């Protein structure tokens, strides 16, 4: 930790939607202390002249699976703990180097991994872990093949498993309480069928209304919220009616349901890049045939869903949801979004709106006094060319997370 004075920066203000030239930024320890044009450095500041380079907030991905080192999640669920963890480390470092200083894990990561990231024991974004996602028997988190009769709990506590199978109101209450006790910052549930699970058609709904309400009640008691995997209008409406705060994916949503989501103040986190990659790369990477057959059911509708949600005014966060070797395509979701909603809204989805989803409004996703010192320094203006944020972070001259440089090609002032 230290004190930095970044001089002559072009600050990307995503509330105003513009670059503010000639700004100075003072950082102390983990926090941005001041942002203004008329600042002068203190004698103990490390001064870095940015010569007009852009400073923007670190990116936030609201839907990742950092433990998913293979596209076949059934295989992941049986991977030895040590191997699953070791395979997660380069995934996390890659996310950080792509400029994602914060991620919300949607099943798999736990409190211990989040602590390792927070204390800089590992190279990693800040992690908001969901622990194990909750799935009903035969739901999107149940990866047993039809021929397999072992108990669903047999592998659910291995590090490589993203979910646990649980049924009944009392059981889901206990499961939610257990995940929260073990450090989950939010609860993830499977409220519809999915692509990567073997047995559940996309149109299936997950959990009864009583089970959904019980899970929400437990999360609310812990002063947090529930995020729900859901594709169809029926599944989305059931989840939002039960009080679920964020809908993950939402590819098959219709206008009536979109208006209902907006009315209830819920968020949606689309994840289009994962379907493109599962379609293009899934067969070669070992995605099971039954999953490949389901990809296009949601992929082809995803872009239309984002256009609809944007027109209706539903707030959308950034999500990637990539698996295995496809994690390298994470930032390409920005290009997909920008082509539909424009550069500014795509950027907001990964900064200000994402911070709202994480309940960190004003402290993440912004460059302002009191915010956490997560920032990216680059040449160029992503409002004009969002592609400078894509790839593997080659265009970033510096990346700071929590007031520490994790990449620094800058020079201190003489």
SEKOL-918027 format. One line per 10 residues: number of its first residue (from 1); their letters; for each residue x, y, z of C-alpha. Coordinates in steps of 0.25 Angstrom, whole numbers. Each point is the difference from the previous one (the first is absolute). Last residue first. Layout:
// SEKOL-918027
NUM	A	X:Y:Z; ...
This chain:
// SEKOL-918027
414	XXXXXXXXXX	44:53:-48; -14:-6:-2; -2:-15:2; 0:-8:-12; -11:-9:-5; 0:-15:-4; -7:-4:12; -8:-13:2; -5:-5:13; 1:14:6
404	XXXXXXXXXX	-5:1:14; -11:9:5; -10:-10:1; 2:-5:-14; 8:8:-10; 2:-3:-15; 10:7:-8; 4:3:-15; -13:-8:-4; 0:-3:-15
394	XXXXXXXXXX	5:-14:2; -11:-4:9; -3:-14:-5; -9:4:-12; -11:11:2; 1:13:7; 6:7:-13; -13:-5:-7; -8:10:7; 4:11:-10
384	XXXXXXXXXX	-7:13:1; -5:-1:15; 13:-9:2; 8:13:-2; 15:-2:-3; 13:-3:7; -2:-9:13; -1:1:15; -9:-10:7; -5:3:14
374	XXXXXXXXXX	-4:-7:13; 3:10:12; -13:-2:8; -9:12:-1; 0:11:11; 3:11:-10; -4:-4:-14; 4:-9:-11; -11:-10:-1; -4:-14:-2
364	XXXXXXXXXX	2:-4:15; -2:9:12; -12:9:-4; -10:-11:-1; 6:-13:6; -13:-8:1; 6:-10:-9; -12:3:-10; 3:15:1; 15:-2:-3
354	XXXXXXXXXX	-4:-8:-12; -9:12:-5; 12:10:3; 11:-9:-7; -2:-11:-9; -14:3:-5; 4:15:0; 11:-4:-11; -11:-7:-8; -9:12:2
344	XXXXXXXXXX	11:10:-5; 4:-8:-12; -13:-2:-6; -12:-9:3; 0:-11:-11; 14:1:-6; 6:4:14; -6:-12:7; 7:-10:-10; 13:8:1
334	XXXXXXXXXX	0:0:15; -3:-15:0; 14:-1:-6; 6:3:13; -1:-14:5; 5:-8:-13; 12:-5:8; -9:-8:9; -3:-9:-12; 11:-10:5
324	XXXXXXXXXX	-10:-6:10; -13:8:2; -6:13:-2; -11:7:7; 3:14:-6; -9:10:8; -1:15:0; -12:6:7; -14:4:-6; -10:10:5
314	XXXXXXXXXX	-13:-2:-7; -4:12:-8; -10:-6:-9; 8:3:-13; 13:-5:7; -8:-13:4; -5:-2:-14; 14:2:-6; 6:-9:10; -10:-11:-3
304	XXXXXXXXXX	2:1:-15; 14:-3:2; -3:-12:8; -10:-7:-9; 10:-7:-8; 8:-5:11; -11:-6:9; -5:-12:-8; 13:1:-8; 7:-6:12
294	XXXXXXXXXX	-9:-12:3; 5:-10:-10; 14:3:5; -4:-4:14; -5:-14:-4; 13:-2:-8; 9:2:13; 9:12:-1; 14:-6:-1; 9:12:-5
284	XXXXXXXXXX	-2:-3:-15; -15:-1:1; -1:13:8; 9:9:-9; -10:7:-9; -13:-2:6; 5:0:14; 8:13:-3; -12:7:-6; -9:-5:12
274	XXXXXXXXXX	11:5:10; 1:14:-7; -15:3:2; 0:1:15; -12:9:4; -1:5:14; -14:5:3; -3:9:12; -13:1:8; -7:13:3
264	XXXXXXXXXX	-14:-7:1; -6:9:-11; 12:-3:-9; -1:-15:2; -15:1:-4; 3:9:-12; 10:-11:-5; -11:-11:3; -10:7:-9; 11:2:-11
254	XXXXXXXXXX	4:-14:0; 12:-7:6; 7:-12:-7; 15:4:3; -2:4:15; 15:-3:3; 0:2:15; -11:6:7; 3:9:11; -8:4:13
244	XXXXXXXXXX	-9:-12:3; -12:4:7; -9:-12:-2; -7:8:-11; 13:2:-7; 3:-15:0; -14:-4:-5; 1:11:-11; 13:-5:-5; -3:-14:0
234	XXXXXXXXXX	-13:2:-8; 6:10:-9; 11:-10:-4; 15:0:3; 3:0:15; 13:-1:9; -4:7:12; 8:10:9; -5:1:15; 2:12:9
224	XXXXXXXXXX	7:5:13; -3:5:13; 2:-14:7; -15:0:3; -2:4:-15; 8:-13:-4; -9:-9:9; -13:6:-5; 4:-1:-15; 3:-15:2
214	XXXXXXXXXX	-13:-2:7; -7:8:-12; 6:-9:-10; -4:-13:8; -14:5:1; -1:3:-15; 5:-14:-3; 14:-2:-5; 5:1:-14; -8:2:-13
204	XXXXXXXXXX	3:-9:-12; 0:8:-13; 15:-2:-3; -2:-16:1; 6:-6:12; 8:-13:-1; 15:3:-4; 4:13:7; 8:9:-9; -12:7:-7
194	XXXXXXXXXX	-10:3:11; -13:-2:6; -6:10:9; 0:7:14; 14:-5:3; 4:8:13; 12:9:4; 0:6:14; 8:12:3; 13:4:7
184	XXXXXXXXXX	3:-15:3; 9:-1:13; -2:-14:6; -12:5:8; -7:5:-13; 2:-13:-6; -5:-8:12; -12:10:1; -4:-2:-14; 1:-16:1
174	XXXXXXXXXX	-8:1:13; -11:8:-6; 1:-9:-13; -2:-13:9; -12:6:8; -7:4:-13; 2:-13:-8; 11:-5:-9; 16:2:0; 10:-3:-10
164	XXXXXXXXXX	13:8:1; 7:8:-10; 13:5:-7; 8:-13:3; 15:1:-2; 2:2:15; -6:-12:4; -12:2:9; -11:-5:-10; 7:-13:-3
154	XXXXXXXXXX	-8:-10:7; -12:9:4; -8:-4:-12; 0:-15:5; 5:-9:-11; -10:-6:-10; 8:3:-13; -7:-4:-13; -7:13:-3; 14:7:1
144	XXXXXXXXXX	2:8:13; 3:15:-2; -11:5:9; 2:15:1; -9:4:-12; -12:-8:7; -2:-15:1; -1:0:15; -1:15:4; 12:9:-2
134	XXXXXXXXXX	6:10:10; 13:6:-5; 13:-3:9; 7:12:6; -6:12:-6; 14:8:1; 2:15:-2; 14:-1:-5; 10:12:-1; 8:-3:-13
124	XXXXXXXXXX	12:-10:2; 15:-1:1; 1:-9:12; 4:4:15; -5:14:-3; -7:0:13; -14:2:-7; 3:-11:-10; 4:-10:10; -12:4:8
114	XXXXXXXXXX	-9:-2:-12; 6:-14:-2; -3:-3:15; -15:5:-1; -3:-9:-11; 0:-1:-16; -9:-10:-6; -13:6:-4; -3:14:-6; 13:7:3
104	XXXXXXXXXX	-2:15:0; 13:6:-5; 8:13:3; 13:5:-6; -3:-4:-14; 10:7:-8; 4:-12:-10; 12:-2:9; -9:-3:12; -8:-10:-8
94	XXXXXXXXXX	12:-7:-4; 5:-1:14; -13:-6:5; 0:-11:-11; 15:-2:2; -4:-4:15; -12:-8:-3; 8:-12:-5; 7:-1:14; -13:0:7
84	XXXXXXXXXX	-6:-11:-8; 13:-8:1; 0:1:16; -15:-4:1; 1:-12:-9; -9:1:-12; -14:-7:1; -9:12:-1; 9:6:-12; -3:-13:-8
74	XXXXXXXXXX	-15:3:1; 3:15:-3; 5:-4:-14; 6:13:-5; 12:-2:8; 8:10:10; -13:4:6; 5:5:14; -1:15:-4; -14:-1:-4
64	XXXXXXXXXX	-4:14:-4; -12:8:0; 0:15:4; 13:4:-7; 5:13:5; 10:9:-7; 10:9:7; -4:14:0; 6:9:-11; 12:9:-2
54	XXXXXXXXXX	3:4:-14; 14:5:-4; 2:15:0; 15:1:3; -2:-10:11; 10:6:10; 3:-9:12; 3:7:13; 3:-9:12; -6:8:11
44	XXXXXXXXXX	9:4:13; 1:15:-3; -15:1:-3; -4:2:-15; -8:12:-4; -15:-1:-4; -7:10:-9; -6:-9:-11; -7:-9:11; -1:-14:5
34	XXXXXXXXXX	3:-2:14; 2:-12:10; -1:-12:-9; 1:-12:10; 8:-12:3; 13:6:6; -1:15:-4; -3:4:-14; 0:15:-5; -6:2:-14
24	XXXXXXXXXX	3:12:-9; -9:4:-12; 4:7:-13; -11:-7:-9; -13:-5:5; -5:-11:-10; -15:-1:-2; -12:-8:4; -5:9:11; -1:-12:9
14	XXXXXXXXXX	11:-8:-6; 10:11:3; 13:-5:-7; 11:9:5; 10:5:-9; 13:1:9; 9:12:1; 7:-5:13; -2:-13:8; 4:2:14
4	XXXX	3:-13:8; 1:-3:15; 3:-14:4; -4:-14:2
